[in-house]
Amino acid sequence: MAGARVTLFTRPGCHLCDDARTVVDRVCADLGERYEEVDITTSPNLQAAYGEEIPVTLVDGQRHDFWRVEESRLRRALA
């Protein structure tokens, strides 16, 4: 998604991904930011890069968190 500051890498059936999505969605909605979600199972390269650490979040293209998304930390990064 063009203009998205946050990228959330996930895979289907991942409960940590569901938790992360909830936090990312809430924070982005509160701050008027957009995010894109990318399913790593669509690419062997993404699976190799992120498979053991998902969910992974990037903020402005830089790695921010993996496994869990801390809401206050994400808010600070987007401020």
N, C-alpha and C positions, 0 to 999 in steps of 0.2 A: 504494500500500500504506500503510495507516494506520500511523503510528508510525515510518516509515522516515526516518532522518536524512539519507540520501544518495539523491540522484536522479541517474541516469545517462541522458543523452539520447544515443541511438544511431540508426543506420539499418542495414538489412540490407546485407551485402556490404562493410562497412567494416572493414578490418584493424586500424585504430587503435582502433575500438570493441571489437573482440575482445580486444586487449591491455588496454584500460582495464577491461573487464569482469573479466578475470582478476585484476587488481590490486584492484579494488573488492570483488570476491567474497572474496578472501583476507583483506583487511584487516577487512572487516565480520564475517567468520566468526571471526577471531582476537579481535576486540573485543566480540563479542556484539551487534553492530549489524545493522540490517536496511537493505536498499536496494531501490529500485524502479528498473526500467529502462523507459524510455519511447521508443518508436519514433517518430521525428519524421515519418516518412512518413505517419503516420495523421492529420496535421493540417497544413493549409497555413500556419497561424499559427506552428506549431513549426518548420516548414521555413524560413520567413522569418526567424525569430529565431535559429536555430541551424545552418542548413544549411551554412555555410562553416566552422564551427568544431567540428563534432562529432569525437569525443565531447566532451560538456560534462558536468561534474559540478557538482552543487549540494550543499552541506552545510548542513543546517538552513535550507533555502530560499534560501541565499545562493550566488552563483556562486563556485566554488572553482577549477576548472581547465578547460582545453579542450585539445584535440588529444592530450595525454598526461596520464596521472595519475601523479604522483610518490608512490610508496608512503609514504615517510617524512613527506611533507607532509600526506597524507591522515590518517595515524595521529595526527599532532599536532593536526589540526583536530578529530578525534573524541575526543581525550583529555579 
